[in-house]
Amino acid sequence: MPTIISHPAIVLAVRPFFRMRPSTYVIGGLCSILPDIDVLGFGFGIHYGDVFGHRGFTHSLFFAALVSFILSRFLWKSSDIKRLPLFLFLFCCLVSHGVLDAFTDGGLGIAFFSPFSNVRYFFPWRPLEVSPIGLADFLSGPALQVLKSELIFVWLPCIALFVIGILLRRK
C-alpha cells in the first residue's frame, strides 16, 4: 500500500474539479485513508485474504459508494453543496485508495467487487513500492525507496492533474 502520506494526494488532484468548503476537503483526505481501517482486523484474528481482511471489503467499490452515500447525505444537510458533486468527490477519495494499492508490488491484490466477490486484483503495471504495515517496519528499511516511488508515481501525476484542473477552470 502507499503510505498514509500519499493516499490523500488525490484530494489535491481533484480539488479544482469540485467546489467544496475547506472542511469537506479534510473529510475527503480522511476518506482517502479510511479503507486501511481493515488493518485493525489483524488484532481480531481476521486474516489478510478474508473478505474483511486487509485490502478486502473496505477497499471495494461497494464500500466506497456506501460510505460516500451516507456521508454525502449527512454533510449535504449541513451545507449548500449539491449532493451529487459531494457524493462524487467522496467516492473519488475513497476509490482512489484501492486504485493506488492496486499499483503496488506487494500484497494479495484488491477486492474491488467485495462483498459480491473476494477475488483480488492488481493492475498489470505495478510501479509503487509496497509500504510495510506499521511504522517500525517502515522506518527500519524501505522508507526512502517507498517514498521515492510515491513521489514519482503518485505525487507528480496528482500535481499535474491539479494544474490541468486549474487551467481548465480558468477557461
Contacts in CASP RR format, 6 or more apart in sequence:
PFRMAT RR
TARGET T0000
AUTHOR 0000-0000-0000
METHOD contacts of the structure
MODEL  1
MPTIISHPAIVLAVRPFFRMRPSTYVIGGLCSILPDIDVLGFGFGIHYGD
VFGHRGFTHSLFFAALVSFILSRFLWKSSDIKRLPLFLFLFCCLVSHGVL
DAFTDGGLGIAFFSPFSNVRYFFPWRPLEVSPIGLADFLSGPALQVLKSE
LIFVWLPCIALFVIGILLRRK
1 36 0 8 1.000
1 55 0 8 1.000
1 100 0 8 1.000
1 101 0 8 1.000
1 104 0 8 1.000
1 130 0 8 1.000
1 131 0 8 1.000
1 133 0 8 1.000
2 100 0 8 1.000
2 101 0 8 1.000
2 104 0 8 1.000
2 128 0 8 1.000
2 131 0 8 1.000
2 146 0 8 1.000
2 150 0 8 1.000
2 154 0 8 1.000
3 131 0 8 1.000
3 138 0 8 1.000
3 146 0 8 1.000
3 147 0 8 1.000
3 150 0 8 1.000
4 33 0 8 1.000
4 36 0 8 1.000
5 147 0 8 1.000
5 150 0 8 1.000
6 100 0 8 1.000
6 150 0 8 1.000
6 154 0 8 1.000
6 155 0 8 1.000
7 29 0 8 1.000
7 32 0 8 1.000
7 33 0 8 1.000
7 36 0 8 1.000
7 96 0 8 1.000
7 97 0 8 1.000
7 100 0 8 1.000
8 28 0 8 1.000
8 29 0 8 1.000
8 32 0 8 1.000
8 33 0 8 1.000
9 154 0 8 1.000
9 155 0 8 1.000
9 158 0 8 1.000
10 29 0 8 1.000
10 32 0 8 1.000
10 92 0 8 1.000
10 93 0 8 1.000
10 96 0 8 1.000
10 100 0 8 1.000
10 158 0 8 1.000
11 25 0 8 1.000
11 28 0 8 1.000
11 29 0 8 1.000
11 32 0 8 1.000
11 93 0 8 1.000
12 158 0 8 1.000
12 159 0 8 1.000
12 162 0 8 1.000
13 157 0 8 1.000
13 158 0 8 1.000
13 159 0 8 1.000
13 161 0 8 1.000
13 162 0 8 1.000
14 89 0 8 1.000
14 92 0 8 1.000
14 93 0 8 1.000
14 161 0 8 1.000
15 25 0 8 1.000
15 162 0 8 1.000
16 162 0 8 1.000
16 164 0 8 1.000
16 165 0 8 1.000
16 166 0 8 1.000
16 168 0 8 1.000
16 169 0 8 1.000
17 165 0 8 1.000
18 85 0 8 1.000
18 88 0 8 1.000
18 89 0 8 1.000
19 81 0 8 1.000
19 85 0 8 1.000
20 81 0 8 1.000
20 85 0 8 1.000
20 86 0 8 1.000
20 89 0 8 1.000
21 79 0 8 1.000
21 81 0 8 1.000
24 75 0 8 1.000
24 79 0 8 1.000
24 81 0 8 1.000
24 86 0 8 1.000
24 89 0 8 1.000
27 71 0 8 1.000
27 75 0 8 1.000
27 90 0 8 1.000
28 89 0 8 1.000
28 90 0 8 1.000
28 93 0 8 1.000
29 93 0 8 1.000
31 67 0 8 1.000
31 68 0 8 1.000
31 71 0 8 1.000
31 90 0 8 1.000
31 93 0 8 1.000
31 94 0 8 1.000
32 93 0 8 1.000
32 94 0 8 1.000
32 96 0 8 1.000
32 97 0 8 1.000
33 97 0 8 1.000
34 58 0 8 1.000
34 67 0 8 1.000
34 94 0 8 1.000
34 97 0 8 1.000
35 58 0 8 1.000
35 59 0 8 1.000
35 63 0 8 1.000
35 94 0 8 1.000
35 97 0 8 1.000
35 98 0 8 1.000
36 54 0 8 1.000
36 58 0 8 1.000
36 97 0 8 1.000
37 58 0 8 1.000
38 46 0 8 1.000
38 52 0 8 1.000
38 53 0 8 1.000
38 54 0 8 1.000
38 55 0 8 1.000
38 56 0 8 1.000
38 57 0 8 1.000
38 58 0 8 1.000
38 59 0 8 1.000
39 54 0 8 1.000
39 133 0 8 1.000
41 52 0 8 1.000
41 53 0 8 1.000
41 54 0 8 1.000
42 48 0 8 1.000
42 54 0 8 1.000
46 52 0 8 1.000
46 53 0 8 1.000
47 53 0 8 1.000
48 54 0 8 1.000
48 55 0 8 1.000
48 107 0 8 1.000
48 108 0 8 1.000
49 55 0 8 1.000
49 56 0 8 1.000
49 108 0 8 1.000
49 118 0 8 1.000
49 120 0 8 1.000
50 56 0 8 1.000
50 118 0 8 1.000
51 57 0 8 1.000
51 111 0 8 1.000
51 114 0 8 1.000
51 115 0 8 1.000
51 118 0 8 1.000
52 58 0 8 1.000
54 108 0 8 1.000
54 133 0 8 1.000
55 98 0 8 1.000
55 101 0 8 1.000
55 107 0 8 1.000
55 108 0 8 1.000
55 109 0 8 1.000
55 110 0 8 1.000
55 111 0 8 1.000
55 120 0 8 1.000
56 110 0 8 1.000
56 111 0 8 1.000
56 114 0 8 1.000
56 118 0 8 1.000
56 120 0 8 1.000
57 63 0 8 1.000
57 111 0 8 1.000
57 114 0 8 1.000
57 115 0 8 1.000
59 97 0 8 1.000
59 98 0 8 1.000
59 101 0 8 1.000
59 110 0 8 1.000
59 111 0 8 1.000
59 112 0 8 1.000
59 114 0 8 1.000
60 111 0 8 1.000
60 112 0 8 1.000
60 113 0 8 1.000
60 114 0 8 1.000
60 115 0 8 1.000
61 95 0 8 1.000
61 112 0 8 1.000
61 113 0 8 1.000
62 113 0 8 1.000
62 114 0 8 1.000
62 115 0 8 1.000
62 116 0 8 1.000
63 94 0 8 1.000
63 114 0 8 1.000
64 91 0 8 1.000
64 94 0 8 1.000
64 95 0 8 1.000
65 91 0 8 1.000
67 90 0 8 1.000
67 94 0 8 1.000
68 87 0 8 1.000
68 88 0 8 1.000
68 90 0 8 1.000
68 91 0 8 1.000
68 94 0 8 1.000
69 87 0 8 1.000
71 90 0 8 1.000
72 83 0 8 1.000
72 86 0 8 1.000
72 87 0 8 1.000
72 90 0 8 1.000
73 83 0 8 1.000
75 81 0 8 1.000
75 86 0 8 1.000
76 82 0 8 1.000
76 83 0 8 1.000
76 86 0 8 1.000
79 86 0 8 1.000
98 110 0 8 1.000
98 112 0 8 1.000
100 128 0 8 1.000
100 154 0 8 1.000
101 109 0 8 1.000
101 110 0 8 1.000
102 109 0 8 1.000
102 110 0 8 1.000
102 112 0 8 1.000
102 121 0 8 1.000
102 122 0 8 1.000
102 123 0 8 1.000
102 126 0 8 1.000
103 122 0 8 1.000
103 123 0 8 1.000
103 125 0 8 1.000
103 126 0 8 1.000
103 127 0 8 1.000
103 128 0 8 1.000
103 153 0 8 1.000
104 122 0 8 1.000
104 126 0 8 1.000
104 128 0 8 1.000
104 129 0 8 1.000
104 130 0 8 1.000
104 131 0 8 1.000
105 126 0 8 1.000
105 127 0 8 1.000
105 128 0 8 1.000
105 129 0 8 1.000
105 130 0 8 1.000
106 126 0 8 1.000
106 130 0 8 1.000
107 130 0 8 1.000
108 120 0 8 1.000
109 120 0 8 1.000
109 121 0 8 1.000
109 122 0 8 1.000
110 120 0 8 1.000
110 121 0 8 1.000
110 122 0 8 1.000
111 117 0 8 1.000
111 118 0 8 1.000
111 119 0 8 1.000
111 120 0 8 1.000
111 121 0 8 1.000
112 121 0 8 1.000
113 119 0 8 1.000
127 149 0 8 1.000
127 152 0 8 1.000
127 153 0 8 1.000
128 149 0 8 1.000
128 150 0 8 1.000
128 153 0 8 1.000
128 154 0 8 1.000
129 142 0 8 1.000
129 145 0 8 1.000
129 146 0 8 1.000
129 148 0 8 1.000
129 149 0 8 1.000
129 150 0 8 1.000
130 146 0 8 1.000
131 138 0 8 1.000
131 142 0 8 1.000
131 146 0 8 1.000
132 138 0 8 1.000
132 142 0 8 1.000
138 146 0 8 1.000
END
